[in-house]
Amino acid sequence: MLQNDKPKFFGRRQGRRIRKAKTTLLDAFLPVVKLDTEKSFDRLFPDKYEKTYLEIGFGNGEHLAGQSLKNQDAAFIGAEVFKNGVANLLSIITGIKEGSDLPETISLTDNRVDNIRVFDDDMRILFKYIPDNSIDKVFVLFPDPWPKKRHADRRFINPDNLKEIHRILKKDGILRIATDHKVYKSWALRKTIESGIFEWTAKCSNDWRREPSDWVQTKYQRKAIREGRKPVFLDFRKI
């Protein structure tokens, strides 16, 4: 459903008050790494990268920051509508925390390359700017499960979004979905397989019960485990 040519958005765009250091990062550094939809896709980054990864709904940014640090030969696009999460990602990649002195010029930490671009709005808006067959891997990690039956149509994993993900993935590209919610696990598995455009890569239970070899843990995941919720990791290959 569209409102003013934009998809109807459910959920929060901001949580608790964002304090001074992170507010400064949003004002001064987000424009530096913000994805420019006016640029052609191959000019988003100053350097050429072998692969391009997309994380949809990157939360507090820990996974995106960790993956981009471990894979400095790849470009990363992160989409997150939650302002607090965007601010936290900027804090991680610049090393600027609340209470620290703010430098005159804000930059990435010394061990990072300029391989992240941030889209701070609804991912469904961004889809139309991403060319066909341009993304190597898509991450959808711990999305809002919208557990009530009447809210099921708000879940991100749905036929329309799966078609868009399939379109932008390269041949044999991977869609990775992680969740700690029992209902969402079944939903995501069923909807993705029923789409007929992805195949589940798991060969045995350990393939979806254990963290993938390239996994980066997040604060949310650790909380879920402490509270007795076991995450699952579902990898699907584009057909």
C-alpha positions in Angstrom: 0.0 0.0 0.0 1.4 3.4 -1.0 1.0 6.7 0.8 2.3 9.7 -1.2 4.1 7.3 -3.5 5.9 5.7 -0.5 5.1 2.2 1.0 3.1 2.4 4.2 5.6 1.9 7.0 4.8 0.2 10.3 7.0 0.4 13.4 9.2 3.0 15.0 11.6 5.3 13.3 13.3 6.5 16.5 13.5 5.2 20.1 15.1 6.8 23.1 16.6 10.2 22.8 19.8 10.2 20.8 22.6 11.9 22.8 25.1 14.5 21.7 27.9 12.5 20.2 25.6 10.3 18.1 23.5 13.4 17.1 26.7 14.9 15.8 27.5 11.8 13.9 24.1 11.9 12.2 24.5 15.5 11.3 28.2 15.5 10.3 29.1 11.9 9.2 26.0 10.3 7.9 26.1 12.5 4.8 29.6 11.2 4.1 28.5 7.5 4.0 24.9 8.0 2.9 23.8 6.2 -0.2 23.3 8.7 -3.0 20.4 7.5 -5.1 21.3 10.1 -7.7 24.5 8.3 -8.5 24.7 5.3 -10.8 25.2 2.1 -8.9 28.7 1.5 -10.0 29.8 5.0 -8.7 28.5 4.6 -5.1 32.0 3.8 -3.8 35.3 5.6 -4.6 37.0 2.2 -5.2 36.0 -0.9 -7.1 35.1 -3.9 -5.0 34.9 -7.5 -6.0 31.6 -8.2 -4.4 28.6 -6.2 -3.1 26.6 -7.2 0.0 23.3 -5.8 1.2 22.0 -5.9 4.8 18.3 -5.1 5.1 17.4 -3.7 8.5 20.8 -3.7 10.1 19.6 -2.9 13.6 22.4 -1.5 15.8 24.9 -2.1 13.0 27.1 -4.6 14.7 26.8 -7.3 12.0 27.2 -4.8 9.1 30.2 -3.1 10.8 31.8 -6.5 11.6 31.3 -7.9 8.1 32.6 -4.8 6.4 35.7 -4.9 8.6 36.4 -8.6 7.9 35.7 -8.3 4.1 37.5 -5.2 3.0 37.5 -6.3 -0.6 33.7 -6.1 -0.7 31.2 -3.2 -0.8 28.4 -3.1 1.8 25.0 -1.4 1.6 23.0 -1.1 4.8 19.4 -0.1 4.9 17.9 0.8 8.3 14.9 3.1 9.0 15.5 3.2 12.8 17.5 6.4 13.5 19.1 5.1 16.7 20.5 2.1 14.9 22.0 4.3 12.2 23.6 6.4 14.9 25.0 3.3 16.6 26.6 2.1 13.3 28.2 5.4 12.8 29.6 5.3 16.3 31.1 1.8 15.7 32.8 2.7 12.4 34.2 6.0 13.6 35.1 4.9 17.1 33.3 7.9 18.5 31.4 7.1 21.7 29.3 9.2 24.1 31.6 11.2 26.3 34.6 11.1 24.0 36.1 14.3 22.6 34.7 15.1 19.1 37.5 15.6 16.5 37.4 18.5 14.2 37.0 16.2 11.3 35.2 12.9 11.7 36.5 9.9 9.8 36.5 6.1 9.8 38.8 4.3 12.3 42.3 3.7 10.9 41.6 0.0 10.3 38.7 0.5 8.0 38.2 1.2 4.3 35.4 3.3 2.8 33.2 0.3 1.9 29.9 1.1 3.6 26.9 3.1 2.2 23.9 3.7 4.4 20.3 4.1 3.2 18.4 5.5 6.2 14.9 4.8 5.0 12.5 2.0 4.1 14.3 -0.7 2.0 11.3 -1.0 -0.3 12.0 2.5 -1.6 15.7 1.5 -2.3 14.8 -1.6 -4.4 14.1 0.4 -7.6 17.6 2.0 -7.5 19.4 -1.3 -7.4 20.1 -2.9 -10.8 19.3 -6.5 -11.7 22.0 -9.1 -10.9 24.2 -6.7 -8.9 24.3 -8.1 -5.3 26.2 -11.1 -4.2 24.6 -11.7 -0.8 21.5 -10.2 1.0 21.2 -10.4 4.8 17.8 -10.2 6.5 18.7 -10.7 10.2 16.3 -10.9 13.1 13.5 -8.9 11.3 10.5 -7.8 13.3 8.4 -11.0 13.5 5.0 -9.2 13.7 3.8 -12.2 15.7 0.1 -11.5 15.6 -1.8 -13.2 12.8 -3.5 -10.0 11.7 -0.1 -8.4 11.2 1.4 -11.1 9.1 1.3 -9.0 5.9 3.7 -6.6 7.6 6.5 -9.2 7.7 9.4 -8.3 5.4 9.8 -11.8 4.0 6.8 -11.9 1.6 6.3 -12.7 -2.1 6.8 -9.1 -3.3 10.0 -8.5 -1.4 11.3 -12.0 -2.3 10.8 -11.2 -6.0 12.8 -8.0 -5.6 15.6 -9.7 -3.7 15.8 -12.4 -6.4 16.0 -9.7 -9.1 18.9 -7.9 -7.6 20.9 -11.0 -6.6 23.6 -12.2 -9.0 23.4 -15.8 -10.4 23.7 -18.2 -7.4 23.6 -15.2 -5.0 22.6 -16.0 -1.4 19.8 -14.7 0.7 20.5 -15.2 4.4 17.6 -15.0 6.9 18.3 -15.3 10.7 15.6 -15.3 13.3 15.0 -16.4 16.9 11.2 -16.4 16.6 9.5 -19.8 16.0 6.6 -18.4 14.0 8.9 -16.3 11.8 11.2 -19.3 11.2 8.4 -21.4 9.8 7.0 -18.4 7.9 10.3 -17.4 6.3 11.2 -21.0 5.3 7.7 -21.7 3.8 7.4 -18.4 2.0 10.9 -18.5 0.5 10.6 -22.1 -0.7 7.0 -21.6 -2.0 8.3 -18.6 -4.1 9.9 -21.1 -6.4 12.8 -18.8 -7.1 15.1 -19.8 -4.2 16.5 -23.1 -3.0 17.4 -23.8 0.6 21.0 -24.8 0.8 20.8 -26.8 4.1 21.8 -30.5 3.8 21.5 -31.3 7.5 20.2 -29.7 10.7 23.6 -28.3 11.6 23.5 -26.2 8.5 20.7 -24.1 9.9 21.2 -24.5 13.7 24.8 -23.5 13.8 26.2 -20.0 13.0 27.6 -19.8 9.5 31.4 -19.7 9.3 31.4 -16.0 8.4 28.9 -15.0 11.0 29.2 -11.9 13.2 27.3 -12.0 16.5 25.1 -9.1 17.6 23.9 -7.8 20.9 20.3 -8.8 20.0 21.4 -12.3 19.3 23.3 -12.7 22.6 20.2 -11.4 24.4 18.0 -13.9 22.7 20.3 -16.8 23.6 20.4 -15.6 27.3 16.6 -15.6 27.3 16.5 -19.2 25.9 15.6 -18.4 22.3 17.7 -20.3 19.8 18.4 -18.5 16.5 18.3 -20.3 13.2 20.3 -19.4 10.1 18.6 -20.0 6.8 20.6 -19.6 3.6 18.8 -19.7 0.2 20.4 -19.7 -3.2 18.9 -17.8 -6.1 17.5 -20.2 -8.8 
